[in-house]
Amino acid sequence: MRIGFTLFLACTLSAAAAPVLIVAHRGASFDAPENTIAAHRLAWRQGADAVETDIYLTKDRSVIVIHDANVKRTTGKSAAIADLTVSEARKLDAGSWKAPQFAGEKLPLLAEQLAEIPAGKRMFVEIKIGPEIVPELKNVLTAARADERNVTVISFNYESLKAVRQQLPKLPTQYLVGFKAPDPKAEPNPKAKKQPTLDEVIAQAKAAKLTGLDLQHTWPLTKDDVAKIRAAGLELHVWTVDDVAVAQRWIALGVDSITTNRPGWLREQLKL
C-alpha cells in the first residue's frame, strides 16, 4: 500500500509540475494578420509552444485556413469561402486590413502551415465546419507526414470531433466549449441555447472518446471541477486569454495550455 501511494504521489507531483503550454491564437494575431503565414512565423519567433489555426473547405475541397465562413472581414471581398475555388481564394489580400506592411499576405493552405511547424512544436487545428472536412484533413495530414506528435484537432462541432476519432484515432482531440453566464436581468427566452453543465460536457467528451476539453476562460471552474475533468481522463485547456490575472487563475487550477493572441507578451508576463 505504501509503495502504491508513493507512486501515486510522485505521478501527481510530476503532473502538477508540467509546464503550461502557450498556444498562439490564429498565430501571433495581436501583432500580425490572423491565420496567415506571417502570423504563424511570428508566433514561433515569439516562443509559442503551439499555434492554433482554423480550417474550412473551398468550393473545390481544398483545406484552407480562415476563421470566418465569409472572407469579407479579413480580405474586403464579400464571399463565402465555400463558394470560392482555392485559386480564387488565394488571389485575395488577407494582410492589408491589419497593417500596410502585411499587404499581399494570402489565405494559407493547411499544408503550408503544417510544413512550417518547428521540431518539438505543435499545431491546434480547429475544424470550423462539419465532418465532411475530415477525409480531406486526413489526406492533407498524410501528405505532410503530420501525426499525433505535432497535431491536435479541436472544434466546437461535436460531430466533427467524433469523425476525427473514427478516421484519425491517434490524433488528440479537444472539445471547444464556451461559457456565457446567465444575465439575471434578462427575460427568459425559451428558444435560447441552454448552457451545458460541466458534467454534461465531460460525459459528451467521454462518450466520443475525446482526449480533452478546451474551455472558454469565462468558465467558473473550481479545483473540484478540475479534479472531475482529470478523473475522467481528460486534458484541460483554455482560450482565449490576454489578461495576466486570468492566466494566473487558470495556471493555479492546473490547466495544460493557454491560448492567447499575444504569446510572446504573455509568456514574458507570466515568467514561463
N, C-alpha and C positions, 0 to 999 in steps of 0.2 A: 504493500500500500504506500509506504514512504517513497519507494522508487517511482511509482506511478505519479504521485503528487509532485515529486521533484521535476519529472519530465514535463508535466502539465504546466507547472510554474515557469519553467525555462522557455517553453513554447510561447506562453502568454507574454513574458517579458520581451522575447525576441520580436513578437508581432507588434508590441507597443513601441519598440524602438525602431521599427521600419520607417524609412524616410517617407515623407509626404511628397507625392509627385506633383509637379507643376505642369498643367496642361494648357497650352495656348489656344484660346477660343477663336476658331477661324484663323489661326495664325496669330501673329502679334498685331491684332486688329485695332488696338488703340493707336498704333503708330503707322500702320500700312493698310491698304485696302483689303478688306476681309476676304479670306479664302483664295487669295491669289498666290502665285509662286513667291512674289516679293514678301508677302506677309509670313509665309511659311519659312522662308530663308532667314528672315529677321528673327522669328521665334527661336530657331535653332541657335542663332548667334547670341540671343539673349539668355540662353541656357535652359530653355524649356525641356522637360523630360519627354513630353509628348505634344503633338499638335492635333487639335480637333478640326475636322473638316466635314462638309455637308454634301451629300450626293443626290442627284436626280438622273433621270434618263432623258436624252434628247429624242427628237422625233425618229431618228434612225438608230435608237437604242445604244448610244454611247453613254458611258458613265461619266458625267461631267460634274464639276464642283461649283455649287452655288447654294446659297441659303434659301432664297425665296423662289416660289413657283413661277413668279413673273420677274423678268430681268430688269425691269424699269429702275428700281431703286439704285442699283449699282452700275448700270450701263446707260441709262437715259432712254433706252428703247422699250416701248411697252409691247411685250410679247411673252407668252407663256413659254417656258423652256421646253415643254413637251411638244410645242408646235414648231420648234426650230431644229434644223439639222445641225450636226456638230460643226459643219463648215460655217453655217450662218452664225451660230453662237460664238464661234472663235473669232469672228470678224469684229465683234463688239469690243469697245473700250471699257474695261472693268476697273480702271485705276484713276481716271481723271476726277471722278466725284470726290475722291479723298484728298488729293493734292496734285498740283501740276506735274510734279516730278514722277508721278506714277502713271502718266498718260501712256496708253498703249498696252497696259497690263491686260492679259487675256483671261477669260474664264478657263481654268485649267482642266485637263482631264485627270481623273483619279490616278491613272497610270503615271502621269508626270510627277505627281506629288509622292507617290509610293517610291519612285526611283530616287528621291532625294532624302529619304529617311536615313539619318546617320546611324552608324553601328551603335547598338545598345539603346536606341531611342524607339519610340512607339507612335502610332497614329490611331486616334479615335475616329472612326468613320461613322458619321451619323446618316442613317437612311432617312430621307425626308418623305418618302412615298411608301407604297405598299410592297408586298412580297414579290411583285413582278420584276423588281430590280435584282433580286438575289441571284438568279442564274448568270446575269451579266456581271455582277460583282464577283462571282466565283471565277468567271473567265479572266477578269482583269487581275485578280489576285494570283491566279495560277500563272498567267503570263509574266507577272512581275516577280514570281517566286516569293511572294509575301505570305506570311502564315501567322500562327498564334504567337510567334516570338516578337512580332512587331506591329500587329494589327488587332485592335479591339473594335467590335461593332456595337454601336449604340443607337437607340431610337425611341421615340415616343410611340411608334407604331408597334403594338404588341404582336400582330400577325407577321410583320416583317422579321421580328426577332425570332419568332417560332420557326420561320422558314430558314433563317440562318442556322439555327440549331440543328435542323434536319439536313440541310445541304452542306453546311460547313461546321460540323460538330466540334471541331477542335478549337474554333475561334472563341475567345472570351466575348461575352455579350452583356451589355449593361442596359437596364430598363430606365429610360428617362421619365421622370415623373415630377410635374410641377406642383406647387402648393400655393393656393390663394386663400388667405384667411377670410372667414366669413365676415361680412360687414353687418354689425348689429343694427345699423340704421337703415339698411336696405330692406325693401319689402320682399316677402317671399316670392320666388319665381319657380313654379313647378317645372318649368322647361329647362332650368339651369342645370348644367352638368354637375353631378354630385362629386364632391371632393373625396377621393378614396382614402380609406384609413391606411395606416402603415401595415396593419395585419393583412388587409386585402392585397396591398402591393406585394408584400412578402409571399403571400400564397400564390399570386399570379406568377411571380418570378420562379418559384419552386416548381409550379406545375409545368412550366415551359423549359425547365432545366437551365435557366439563365444563370450567369455567374456573378452578377452584381446589380446593385441599384445605383443610379446616378440621379441624385435628388437636387431640386432647386434649393438654393441656400435659405429660402424662407421657411422650409420645413422646421417646425418647432421640436426638433429631436432632443431626447434626453439620453443619458448614459444607459438607462434601461432599454430604450428603443434600440440603441446601437447593439446592445447585448442580444436583443431579439434577432437583429439582422445577422450578426455573427453566428448565432446558434443555428440559423437557417443555412449556414454555409455560404453566405453571400458577401461579396466585397461591398464597400460603401464609398461612393464618390460624390462630389458636389459641384454644382455650377450655379451661375457664373459670378465669381467673387472678385470685386475690385476694391474691397474695403478691408483694411488690415484687421480691424476688430472682429469682423465677421469670419475672416480666415482663421484667426486665432481661436475663435469659439469652436469651429469645426475641427481644427487640429486637436483641441482638447478632448473632443468627442472620439477621436481616433480615426478620422477619415483617411482613405487611401490616396486620394488625389483631389486637387483643387483646380477647377477650370477657371481661367481668368483671361481677360482681354490684354492684361499687362504682365506677361510672365517675368520679364527681367526685373521690373519695378517691384512686383510682389515678392519675388524671391529675396531681393535685397532688403525689403522692409521686414520680412519675417526671419532674416538671417539663416535661411535654409542652405 
